Amino acid sequence: MKAAELKKMSAEELNAKLKELKGELFNLRFQHAINQLENPHKISDVKKDIARVMTVLNQKNA
């Protein structure tokens, strides 16, 4: 997800996206733990998306 797309979203939408990404990260970690994850790089991609969402949220709150 691009930062420009995130900047267009409202704070409520960003919070919902953050919750969704954290749930996805939990599921990916669980799959990785039981060796069912096909693409382990997906975990780092989701972490970076979470960081992007949090950065945009902090910019909107400041």
NULO-373294 format. One record per residue (C-alpha): residue in one letter; x, y, z. Coordinates in nm, 3 decimals. Layout:
# NULO-373294
+--------+---------+---------+---------+
| residu |      xx |      yy |      zz |
+--------+---------+---------+---------+
|      a |       X |       Y |       Z |
...
+--------+---------+---------+---------+
This chain:
# NULO-373294
+--------+---------+---------+---------+
| residu |      xx |      yy |      zz |
+--------+---------+---------+---------+
|      m |   0.000 |   0.000 |   0.000 |
|      k |   0.131 |   0.342 |  -0.095 |
|      a |   0.160 |   0.629 |   0.151 |
|      a |  -0.023 |   0.857 |  -0.092 |
|      e |  -0.325 |   0.626 |  -0.077 |
|      l |  -0.314 |   0.629 |   0.302 |
|      k |  -0.301 |   1.009 |   0.322 |
|      k |  -0.636 |   1.028 |   0.141 |
|      m |  -0.804 |   0.810 |   0.406 |
|      s |  -0.975 |   0.943 |   0.718 |
|      a |  -0.855 |   0.866 |   1.069 |
|      e |  -1.136 |   0.613 |   1.120 |
|      e |  -1.046 |   0.433 |   0.798 |
|      l |  -0.679 |   0.429 |   0.898 |
|      n |  -0.763 |   0.280 |   1.237 |
|      a |  -0.973 |   0.010 |   1.069 |
|      k |  -0.690 |  -0.063 |   0.824 |
|      l |  -0.443 |  -0.084 |   1.112 |
|      k |  -0.664 |  -0.334 |   1.294 |
|      e |  -0.701 |  -0.540 |   0.975 |
|      l |  -0.324 |  -0.543 |   0.914 |
|      k |  -0.248 |  -0.645 |   1.271 |
|      g |  -0.492 |  -0.936 |   1.238 |
|      e |  -0.329 |  -1.038 |   0.911 |
|      l |   0.016 |  -1.023 |   1.074 |
|      f |  -0.107 |  -1.247 |   1.356 |
|      n |  -0.238 |  -1.502 |   1.105 |
|      l |   0.085 |  -1.493 |   0.905 |
|      r |   0.295 |  -1.548 |   1.217 |
|      f |   0.073 |  -1.839 |   1.315 |
|      q |   0.105 |  -1.995 |   0.969 |
|      h |   0.482 |  -1.944 |   0.982 |
|      a |   0.502 |  -2.117 |   1.320 |
|      i |   0.330 |  -2.429 |   1.187 |
|      n |   0.525 |  -2.423 |   0.859 |
|      q |   0.230 |  -2.352 |   0.632 |
|      l |   0.340 |  -2.011 |   0.509 |
|      e |   0.430 |  -2.015 |   0.141 |
|      n |   0.588 |  -1.669 |   0.121 |
|      p |   0.773 |  -1.565 |   0.440 |
|      h |   0.848 |  -1.220 |   0.292 |
|      k |   0.478 |  -1.141 |   0.329 |
|      i |   0.537 |  -1.091 |   0.704 |
|      s |   0.786 |  -0.808 |   0.648 |
|      d |   0.557 |  -0.651 |   0.386 |
|      v |   0.269 |  -0.641 |   0.632 |
|      k |   0.494 |  -0.496 |   0.904 |
|      k |   0.597 |  -0.218 |   0.668 |
|      d |   0.233 |  -0.148 |   0.582 |
|      i |   0.153 |  -0.125 |   0.954 |
|      a |   0.439 |   0.124 |   0.997 |
|      r |   0.310 |   0.332 |   0.705 |
|      v |  -0.041 |   0.345 |   0.850 |
|      m |   0.090 |   0.442 |   1.193 |
|      t |   0.311 |   0.713 |   1.041 |
|      v |   0.020 |   0.868 |   0.853 |
|      l |  -0.198 |   0.849 |   1.166 |
|      n |   0.068 |   1.029 |   1.368 |
|      q |   0.100 |   1.297 |   1.100 |
|      k |  -0.276 |   1.353 |   1.102 |
|      n |  -0.284 |   1.378 |   1.482 |
|      a |   0.002 |   1.626 |   1.500 |
+--------+---------+---------+---------+
